[in-house]
Amino acid sequence: MAKEQFKEFVKTKPELATYVENNEMTWQKFYELYDLYGEDEKIWSKYSKKDEKPTKKIADYMEKFDPDALQKHIENAQKALDIFSELATKTTENINNNVKPDIARPLSKFFGD
């Protein structure tokens, strides 16, 4: 029963997974803390990332943002779409303009021999 409660608790605290991924803590240690203290906020506050402000994350992302690279990717995608559109149009034209020869060829004759 306690394991299921712990799983539900972890779902409300996804930041705990980063501590496990960074090898700072293990799920076993988190479970032991949960088993001893329950959902007491005093214990879990040091594992909470409420200190980091969302605006700081956005600012960090914007520093790494390169509008020229984005423009280049958009242009490449547009070129690919143009090529695909051109191929689709040519294929449709070829299907619509498919002219069958008037002369029936014998089955034994291949490749104009």
Secondary structure, 3 states (H helix, E strand, C coil): CHHHHHHHHHHHCCCHHHHHHCCCCCHHHHHHHHHHHCCCHHHHHHHCCCCCCHHHHHHHHHHHCCHHHHHHHHHHHHHHHHHHHHHHHHHHHHHHCCCCCCCCCCCCCCCCC
